[in-house]
Amino acid sequence: MENIEELKIQYMLLEERIRSFILVHSDLEYVQGSNEIVEGGAFTWTELSPESKALQLELWREYISISRQARKFLTETDSPHLELFEESFLEVKTCLKQNSMLWGPCLQDIFRNMKKELDLQRSLVSQVNYLSRL
């Protein structure tokens, strides 16, 4: 199960790159009039620069590759947590693609939520590694 240890490292490295992408390369803008519909208002992602779009694509491809490996380990070991993994995957996917509305203007909060999901995914993979040793 050496590949699982490598996968966990890949998750940690990806997390750092996503942190930079969200906090340095991304921004949000208030949706005019949304405060009338939702308390505090709604926000959308601003248009990325060409360089940031290239970084986004690179991170997306890396995340898809890591996710496929994790999904494969979970499937091969008949993990009961595959559905939880898929839900978490969709959360990270949505934030990476930056194609959804958000209910708060804080990029730190957005990154913290993404980190929580990446930690969950890494944890699920770790459980596969632990169970395989028994």
N, C-alpha and C positions, 0 to 999 in steps of 0.2 A: 504494500500500500504506500510505497514511496511517492507515487504520483499524487496522492492526497496531500502529503506534506508540501509538495511543490505547489499544488493548487492553492493551498491556504496562504502561501507566500505571495502568489500571484494576486490573490484577493487583497492582501495588505498593500501591495505596491499600487494596484489599481485605485484603491481608496485614496491614497495620497494624490494621485494624478486627478481624480475626480474632485477632490477638495480644491485644488488649484483651479480647475476648470470652473467650478461653481463660484468660488469666492473672488477670483481674479478676472475671469473671462466672461462672466455672465452678469446680467442685471435684470431688474424687474421694473415694470411701469404700472401705475395705477390705471384701472379701467374706469374712465369717466362715468359718473353716475351710478357706479356699482354699490356705493354706500347706501343707496336707497333700497337696494335689494338684499344686500348682505351686510350685516354690521361689521364695520371695519373695512369694507370694500373688497374688491377682487383685484388681482394683479395678473399680468401676463409677462412672459419672457420678452425681453427686447431682442431685436435682430442682432445676430452675432456677426462679428467682423469675418472676413474671409479666412484669416488665420485661425480664429476661434472655431469656425465651422470645420476646418481641417482637423483641429484637435478633437472636436466633438465626434467626428467620423472615426478617428483613430481610437478614441475611448470606447465608442459604440462597438467597433469590431473586436476590440480586446475583451469587452464585457461579454459579448455573445460567445466568444471562444471559451472563456472561463466558465460561463453558465452551462454551455454544452457539456463540458467535462464534469461539472458538478452534477448536472442532471443525469449523466451516464452512471456516475457512481451511485447516486440515490436509486436509480432504476435497477441497476445490476444487483444491488443488495436488498431490493424489495423494501426500501425504506417507507415507513408509514408517514413520512413528512414531505413527500413529493408535492402534495397540493399546497402545503405551506410554502415550500420553495417557490412554486409557480406564482403564488400571490406576491411574494417578496420580489421576485424577478420583475413582475409587471410594475411594481412601485419604482424600482430603480430605472427600468426602461423608460417610463413616462418622464422622469426627471432628466435623464440623459438626453432624450429627444427634445425636451423643452417644448412640448406641444399641448400643454394643459394650462388651465387657469389655476391660480393659487389663492389662498385665503389669507396670506400674510406677506409683508414686504421684506422679511429678514432672510437673507441668503444663508446666514449661519444656521438658522432653524432648518432650512431646506437641506443643507449639507448634513446636519445632525440626523435628520430622518433617513437620508440616504445611507449614512454610516451605520445606523441601526439595522437597516435592511441588509447591508453587506456583511455586518457582523453576524446576523442571523443565518445568512447563507453559509458563511464560513463555519459557523457552529454546527449546522446540519451536516456538512461534509465531515467535520471532526467526529461527529457521532458515528458516521459510517466507519471511519478509521478506528475508533475505539471498539466498536462492535466486531470488527473484522479480526481483532486481536484475541477475542474471547474464545 
